[in-house]
């Protein structure tokens, strides 16, 4: 596949209280960012089970973004710390399985950081364009 024509598909699991609200602020402020992201709103980044991250990757998504409240600001006290531990462990598992763990990003974005959300999606899209399509995409394309 020609990388110029390649448009990454990103699945984003966003905390309702911070990152999802930041994404909403980006939209209402008309801040431009690539349309490559599909958002799934969760109450807390701590609710992101590793299987939620693996499923889109196995189905051919090019990247997964997990967005949560800044450390110390979680509405559920320690949900973002739980998310961080889970994602670190998941990345180690992906690495040992020979899969590119850089396709999974964890970012802290507050409700007032609409610009930061837009920049994160833009950077992730550019990064994945450089990296190329998820190898699993070709395995399942029939």
C-alpha positions in Angstrom: 0.0 0.0 0.0 1.3 3.4 -0.9 1.9 5.4 2.3 0.7 8.6 0.7 -2.8 7.0 0.3 -2.6 5.4 3.7 -4.9 6.9 6.4 -4.4 5.4 9.8 -7.4 4.2 11.8 -7.2 5.2 15.5 -9.5 3.9 18.2 -9.5 6.2 21.3 -10.8 5.2 24.8 -11.4 8.5 26.6 -12.2 9.3 30.2 -15.6 11.0 30.4 -14.5 13.7 32.9 -11.3 14.9 31.3 -10.1 13.7 27.9 -13.5 13.2 26.4 -14.5 16.7 27.6 -11.2 18.0 26.2 -12.1 16.4 22.8 -15.5 18.1 23.0 -13.9 21.4 23.7 -11.7 21.0 20.7 -14.8 20.4 18.6 -16.8 23.3 20.0 -13.7 25.6 19.7 -13.4 24.5 16.0 -9.8 23.3 16.5 -8.9 21.3 13.5 -7.5 17.8 13.9 -7.4 14.7 11.6 -10.7 12.7 11.3 -8.8 9.4 11.8 -9.9 8.9 15.4 -13.0 7.0 16.5 -13.8 7.8 20.1 -15.2 5.5 22.8 -16.2 7.3 26.0 -15.6 5.5 29.3 -16.2 6.8 32.7 -12.6 6.4 33.7 -9.3 5.5 31.9 -9.0 2.9 34.7 -11.9 1.0 33.1 -9.8 0.3 30.0 -9.2 -3.5 30.1 -6.2 -4.7 28.1 -8.5 -6.8 26.0 -10.3 -3.5 24.9 -6.9 -2.4 23.5 -6.0 -5.7 21.9 -9.3 -6.2 20.1 -9.0 -3.2 17.8 -5.4 -3.9 17.1 -6.2 -7.5 16.1 -9.1 -6.2 14.0 -6.6 -4.0 12.0 -6.8 -0.6 13.7 -3.5 1.1 13.3 -3.3 2.6 16.7 -5.1 2.9 20.1 -5.2 6.1 22.2 -6.1 5.9 25.9 -6.8 9.3 27.4 -7.3 10.1 31.1 -7.1 12.7 33.8 -3.8 14.0 34.8 -2.2 12.0 37.7 -3.7 13.3 41.0 -6.9 14.6 39.3 -8.8 11.4 38.7 -12.5 11.7 39.6 -12.2 8.1 40.9 -9.1 8.8 42.9 -6.7 6.3 41.4 -8.2 5.2 38.1 -5.5 6.8 36.0 -2.8 5.1 38.0 -4.5 1.8 37.4 -4.7 2.6 33.7 -1.0 3.4 33.6 0.0 0.1 35.3 -2.2 -1.9 32.9 -0.9 -0.2 29.8 2.7 -0.6 30.9 2.1 -4.3 31.4 0.2 -4.6 28.1 3.1 -2.9 26.2 5.5 -5.4 27.7 3.3 -8.3 26.5 2.9 -6.8 23.0 6.7 -6.4 22.8 7.4 -10.0 23.9 4.9 -11.2 21.3 6.8 -9.3 18.6 4.1 -6.7 18.1 4.9 -2.9 17.9 3.9 -1.5 21.3 4.3 2.1 20.0 0.9 1.8 18.4 -0.6 2.2 21.9 -0.5 5.7 23.4 -1.5 6.7 26.9 -2.0 10.5 27.3 -3.2 12.7 30.2 -5.5 15.4 28.8 -7.7 17.5 31.0 -11.1 19.0 30.2 -9.6 22.4 29.5 -7.0 21.1 27.1 -8.9 20.9 23.8 -5.8 22.1 21.9 -3.7 19.4 23.5 -6.2 16.8 22.4 -6.1 18.0 18.8 -2.3 18.1 18.9 -2.2 14.5 20.3 -4.5 13.2 17.5 -2.4 15.0 14.9 0.9 13.7 16.2 -0.4 10.2 16.5 -1.8 10.3 13.0 1.5 11.5 11.6 3.4 8.9 13.6 1.2 6.1 12.3 1.5 7.4 8.7 5.3 7.1 9.1 5.0 3.6 10.6 2.6 2.3 8.0 -0.5 0.1 8.3 -1.0 -2.3 11.1 0.3 -5.7 9.8 -2.9 -7.3 11.1 -4.9 -5.2 8.6 -3.5 -7.1 5.7 -4.0 -10.5 7.4 -7.7 -10.0 7.8 -8.3 -8.1 4.5 -9.9 -10.6 2.1 
